Amino acid sequence: MRTEDETLENNWQALLDVLAILVGKRPKDLNAVLFLVGVQELGKGIQTFDKEEKQNLMHIALCRILSKAGYYELTGIDQDGWPHWKPTQQLPHLNLDEQEYLLKKYILDYFADEQIIT
């Protein structure tokens, strides 16, 4: 494993530890972290979401995280308080490992920007 990969993985594990303290349960995977980002971005706090809403929260999270790299732009908030995004450029074609690496990197940046981690 390259040093950069090791650093990312160490930082990812540290983030999961912080999230375990904040939410009372360690996220089990990338999707669980995306869900938490979506809940944070929705700004309505912890509540029960149906399956479609959970998928929408993960979409919000992906858009928000990838917006920093210029892939999405916030277009507004609907009457129910849900943010809406539009794609601004084509995402690169990546294999699954590359996708996971990129998402973890941007998620770590997101939590640093939100001052949840340093």
Secondary structure, DSSP 8 states (H G I E B T S, - for coil): --HHHHHHHHHHHHHHHHHHHHHSS---SHHHHHHHHHHHHHTS-S----HHHHHHHHHHHHHHHHHTTTSEEEEEE-TTS-EEEEE-S------HHHHHHHHHHHHHHHHHHTTS--
